[in-house]
Amino acid sequence: MTSVYLDLNAIQSVPASNLNRDDLGSPKSVRYGNANRIRVSSQSWKRVMRHGVERDLGERAARTRQVPAKVKQALVRVGWPEGLAEFAGTQVALSATKKGLGTEAAGHTSVLLFLPEAGIDDLVDICTAHRAALEAGLGKARKAGALLPSDEIETVLKKRTASISLLGRMLAELPGANVDGAAQVAHAFTTHASEPQRDYFTAVDDWLPDADTGSGHLNTAEFSAGVFYRFASVNITDLLKNLEGDTKAARTVLASFGDHFLMSLPQAKKNSTAPHTIPDLAYLAVRSHRPLSLAAAFETPVTADRAGGFSRPSRAALAGYAGQVHRLTSHRHRLFHGHAGIDTDPYESLGGSHQSFDALLSAAVDAALPETGDGQ
């Protein structure tokens, strides 16, 4: 069966900011086309998009190692003795699979789990149903072994939310828990050469004596600015499979993901930079056969136009490259494409022109997942 994909492309200008830092606090970077570019990792942008989708759908998932600690806290809140509650949290990890999940200090599992937040309540219910066994095993904790039903614990840890179905889950330690994500998100990078810049800053001590001068604190920080190319793709066929064929749910998830792809921004350093822009241009395409990134449009770094900006030439470079790609592929495997942006003149190579992101996204979702008449 041939898969269908929704490709999302965006050109976005971001002012002075540090959206995604490396281990030294500098903006992340990549060298591409013999030029240094500022980069924002896919994980950074994907996280804020995931949280947006979860808010829209009203179901939260947690990527965490703190399941035993959360179970303990929930049990203490309902009156369990702290020692028994801690033992129960450890038993949740120990009883998962025949080998159990390893635990570390402070009630952490040795692996990162990804499960619905509501799963903690389900685990608490299992502990409550088997409280007598837990109480009996508490005195011989080191030799007690697994006291909770493994199949019930595994069922909870394997549950999915729509965001897990969309973005996937890798958990080799729990057979059957892996979910092949339907969405792929690329690292964003500047369309032009760009380097981090250094900011020397001071903070005033408001209570210094009148006779004293100087600052209460001084330091340096790095930031960057630039026009980014962003790309993501959703395998519609996989999304439907992960959602058990529910077309209505898939349309909702796809529309939410598309909206947050366009409207979200990583939150690092937001209070000191407030770089809250939106894309200047969005180009969406529905394809069969395979996704198609247009990143190579910027392998040769964009140069500034006469006015000194990179946004307009970046939009033109994307449209020009897309036209050449369409010529090379003879427009095959493209079921829909369209764009929306700030330019008044439409880009013919980017399909139909739409007045808003909402209109563009709605048209793309309809092309990717036509509504069915059976409520599914």
N, C-alpha and C positions, 0 to 999 in steps of 0.2 A: 504493500500500500504506500503510495506516494504521500509524503508529509507536506503540510502547508505551513508557511511561516509568515509572521508579521514582523517586518524589519522596521526599526525606528531609528531615524537619523536626526541629529540636531546640531545646529551651530549656535554656540552660546558665548557671549562676551561676559567675562567675570572680572571685576575691578580688583584692587588690592585686597588680597586674602591669603589664607593658608588653609585650603579646604582639606588637605590630606598630607600629614607630616610623616617624614621618615624617622628613624631612631634618634636622629640628632636634632629633630624639630624643624628641619628644612622642608620646603615643599618638595614632594616627590617629583622625579624627572625621568625622562627617557630620551635616548638619542635615536633619532629617526631621520633618514634622508641627510645624514652628515650634519645634523643640527641638533642642538639640545632643545628639548621641549619640556614644559611643565606638564605633569601628569597627575591625574586623580584616579586612584585605583578603583577597579570595578567593585571590590568589596565595600569601599567607603560609600559609593553612590547606591549600591544595591541595598545596603542596610537601611538607609533613609527611605528608599522606595518600598521596601518590605513593610516598614512600620506604617507607611501611608496606606498601603493596601489593607493591612490589618485593621487600621482605624475605620476605613471605609466599610469593611465587612463585619466589624464588630467581633472579631475572633483573633486573639493574640496568641502567638507562639513564642517560646523562649529558647534561645540557644544558650545552654548553661551547663556548668558542672556542679551546680548547687542543689540538685534535686533532693539528696538526703537531708540537707540543711533546711530546705523549704518544707519538707514533710515534717521534720522535727518541730519547726516553728508553728505549723498549722495544728499539730497535735497538742502542743503546749497551750495554744490559745483556747482549746476546748477542754482543758483541765487535766491533761496527762502529766504525770511527773516528768521532770526534765530528763532524768536518766533513761526512763522507759521510752520517751519520745525520741531521744537520740539513737537508742538501740533500734527502734523501729525504722528510722531513716536509713541507718546502715543496712538493715535487713532488706529494704527495698532494692538497694544496689546489689547486695549479695544474692538475692533471689532471682534476679534477672538473668535468664539463660542458665544452662547447666553449670557453666563456669562462674557465673556472676560477673558483675562489673566491678573492677577494682575501685577502692576508695582511698582517699588521702586525708591528711589532716584537715580539720575545720569542716568536715562533712561534705567534701567534694568528691565527685567521681573522677576517676583517672582519665576519662574520655569526655568530650563535649557532647551533650545530648541536645536534640532539637525536637521539642514536643509541644503540644498545645498547653497553654498556661492552666487550663481547666483540668489537665491531667493530674495536677497536684491533689485536687479534691478527690479524684478517683483513687489515687494511691492512699490517701488518708482513709477512705472508705474500706479499702482492702485491709489496712492495718487494724482498723476498728473491728472488722469482722473476725480477725484472728488475734485479738488482744490477749486472750488466754494463753495462746502458744508463745506469744512474745514475752509475757510475764514469766512463764515457766522457763524460757530460755535465757532470760536476762542474767540470772545468777551464774550461768555457765557460758557466758557470752563467747569466750574464745573457742569453745567446743560445740557450740549450739548448731552450727551449720545453717543452711537456708531454711527459714521457718515460714515463709510466705509462699503462696502458690505461684510458681514460675510463670505458668501460662497466663494468669491474670495480670501479673506485672508486665509481661511482654506485650500483652494486648494494649495496655495503656501507653507504653513507651513507643509503640508502633503507630499510634493514632496520628492523623494528619489534620492540618488546617489547609485552607486554600493556598496560603503562602508557602507551605511546605510542598504542596503539589506543584506550585509554580516554580519555586527556586530549588527544590530538591533537598535531599538529606543523605549524608554518608555516615553510616554507623556499622562498620564491619563486625563489631563485637556482638551485634544483635541480628541474627539471621532473619531476613525478611523485612528489616526496618529501612533498608536503603530505598530512596525514591529518586529516580532520574528526573532532575529538574527540567521543566519545559522552557525556562528562560535562560538566555545567555546574555551577559552584559560585558561590554568591552571596557578597557581602561580608556578614559577620556584623555586627550592630549591637545596641546595647543597647535593650531594650524600653522604657526610661524615659529621661528626661533625665539626662545625665551629663556631667561635665567632668573634664579631667585635674586631678590634684592634684600638688603639689610636695613633694618629700622633701629636706630638708636633712640631709646625712649627713657623718660624719667617719670617718677611719681612724686608729687609734692607731699610733704608731711604737713598737714593742716595745723598742727599744734606746736610747730617750732616756735621758740621764743623770738621776739621781734628782732633781737640782735643777731640771730643766726640766719645764715643763707644756705642755699644748696637744696638738694633733693633728699627725700627719704629713701629713694630706691632708684637705681639706674641699671639698665641692661640693654641687650640687643635681641632682636627677633627677626626672623626672615619671613618674607611674604612674596607673592608673585601676582601677576596680572596677565590676562591674555584672552584670546578667543579660542574656545575649545570645540573640537569635533567629538561628538558622542554617538555611540551606536549600541543598540541592543536588538535581540531577536527572540521571538517566542515561537516555539514549535507548537502550533495549534493542535496537531494530531496527538502529540504527547500530553498536552494539557487536558484534552478531552479524555484521554485514557486515564490520566491520574484522577480526574474528577468523575470517573465511572460513566462517561458518556453524557453527562448532564450539560447540554448545550447552553441552557439559560445561565447556569453557574459559570460556565467557561466565558460567556460573553461579559458577565459582570466582572470577573477576575481580569480578563484581558483589558477591558475599558479602564479599570482602576489602575492597572499596571502602566498602561499607556499614559494616563493622566499624570501619574507620579513620576514617570520617566521625564515628562516635559516640565513639570512644575516643582520638583523637589530639588534640594541643594544640600550637600553635606554640611553639618552644623559646626564643624571645628572653627574656633576663633570667631564665631558669629557676633559676639558682643563687642569685639574690638574692631571688626571690619564691616559687618552688615552688608555682605556682597549679594544682596537678594535680587538677582536678575532672572529673566526667563530667556529661552532661546529666541534668537532673531529669526530663525528659520527652522521649521520641522518638515521632514520629508518621510512619509510612510509608504511602504510597499508591501503588498501581499504576494508571496511567491510560492510556487511549488518547487520541488526538487531539492533546493538548498537555500540558506540565507545568503545575502550578498552585502558585505560591508563596503562602504565607499571611502575607507580610510586612506587608500592609496592616492586619493585626490590631493593629499597634503604631504606626500613623500618628498616632493619639492616644496620647501617652505614658502608659504604665501608672503609676498612683500606688500608693504603698506601702499595704499593708494595716494593720490596727490594731497588729499586732506590729512594724511598721516594715520589713517585707521586700517585695521585688519578685518573688520567685520564684513564690509561690503565685498572686498576681494575674496574672502573665505566663502561667502554665499555663492559668488560667481564661480569659484573653483569647484565647489560641490556640484553645481548644476552642469557645468561644462564636462566634468568627469563622468557624471551619471549619463549624460547624452552619449558619450563615447562607449561606455559600457553597454548601453542599450543597443547601440549599433553593432557591437561585437557579438552580442548574444541574440541578435535579431528579435529582441523583445520577447523571447520565449520564456515560459515559466513565470511570467508576471501577470497576476490576475487582477491587480489594482495598483495604482500609485497616485499620490497626490501630495500637495504641500500647502503650508500656510506660513506666512512670514510678514515682516514689516515692510517689504518692498511693495509698491503699488503695481509695478509691472510683473506679471506672473512669469515663472520660469517654465517654458514649454517642455523642457526635457524632464521636469519633475512631475508631470501629470497634471491633473486638474488643480486649479487654485481654489482654496477654501478661505473664507473670511475669518475663521477662528480655529484654534486648536480643537475645540469641542466638535465642530462640524467635520474637521478632518478625521478625528479619531472615530467618530460615529460612522463615517463612511467606510473607514478601514475595517472596523469591527464587523459591519454588515457584510463586507466582501469576504472577510476571513471566516466568519461564522454566521451564515444566514439564519435568521430565526426560523424555528420549526413550528408547526401548527399543533403539536401534541403536548405542549407545555414543557418539553425537554429541550 
